[in-house]
Amino acid sequence: MALRLTPKQRATLKARAHSLEPVVQVGQAGASPALVTEVDRALMAHGLIKVKLAGADRDAREELTAMLCERTGAVPVQNVGRVLVLWRPRPDDDPL
């Protein structure tokens, strides 16, 4: 089952993510298995994370975003420039 966010939930998550720093940085290797594992670990630990994407090509960044969401079960909350905000609910989190 794919996660869906309502506009109100998305706004709440954007507000929570504003003060966060990127916890994962995507380098030249791109979408490696190690990257997916690291994003998955960060989502398990934090639930809401920022990922800094490398590369100047917007289409490549969009493909990487879709791939990360598919493999980790996360939802993209916001994508501003090269910074992506991802969210995946944790079992101990309060519902939005």
C-alpha positions in Angstrom: 0.0 0.0 0.0 1.5 3.3 -1.1 1.5 6.1 1.5 -0.4 9.3 0.6 -0.2 12.7 2.3 -3.0 15.2 2.5 -2.1 18.8 2.0 -2.4 19.5 5.7 -0.2 16.5 6.6 2.4 17.7 4.0 2.3 21.2 5.4 2.9 19.8 8.9 5.8 17.7 7.8 7.4 20.7 5.9 7.2 22.7 9.0 8.9 20.0 11.1 11.6 19.5 8.4 12.5 23.2 8.2 15.1 23.1 10.9 16.6 19.7 9.9 20.0 19.3 8.3 20.6 16.7 5.6 21.5 13.4 7.2 22.3 11.6 3.9 24.3 13.1 1.0 24.2 11.5 -2.5 27.6 11.5 -4.1 28.9 10.7 -7.5 28.0 7.0 -7.1 24.4 7.9 -7.3 21.8 5.2 -6.5 24.0 2.5 -5.0 22.8 -0.2 -2.7 24.7 1.5 0.1 22.8 4.7 -0.4 19.4 2.9 -0.2 20.6 1.2 3.0 21.7 4.5 4.5 18.4 6.2 3.6 16.5 3.3 5.1 18.5 3.4 8.3 18.0 7.2 8.6 14.2 6.8 8.1 14.0 4.1 10.7 15.9 6.3 13.2 14.2 9.7 12.4 11.1 9.1 10.3 11.5 12.5 8.6 14.9 13.3 6.9 16.6 15.5 4.5 18.7 14.1 1.7 21.1 16.3 -0.3 21.2 15.2 -3.9 24.2 15.7 -6.2 24.1 16.4 -9.9 22.9 19.3 -11.9 20.3 17.4 -14.0 16.8 17.9 -12.7 15.5 14.8 -14.4 18.2 12.6 -12.9 17.3 14.0 -9.4 13.6 13.3 -10.0 14.4 9.7 -11.0 16.6 9.3 -8.0 13.8 10.6 -5.8 11.3 8.1 -7.3 13.7 5.2 -6.9 14.5 6.1 -3.2 10.8 6.3 -2.4 10.1 3.0 -4.1 12.9 1.1 -2.4 12.4 2.5 1.1 8.7 2.9 1.2 9.0 6.6 1.9 7.0 9.6 0.6 8.5 12.7 -0.8 7.4 15.7 1.2 9.3 18.4 -0.5 12.0 18.9 -3.1 13.7 22.3 -3.1 16.7 22.5 -5.4 19.0 19.7 -4.4 17.5 19.0 -1.0 14.8 16.3 -0.7 12.6 15.8 2.3 11.4 12.2 2.8 9.0 10.8 5.4 8.1 7.3 6.4 6.0 6.7 9.6 7.7 4.9 12.4 5.7 2.6 14.7 6.3 4.8 17.8 5.4 8.1 16.1 2.3 10.0 16.8 -0.1 10.0 13.8 -0.2 13.2 11.8 
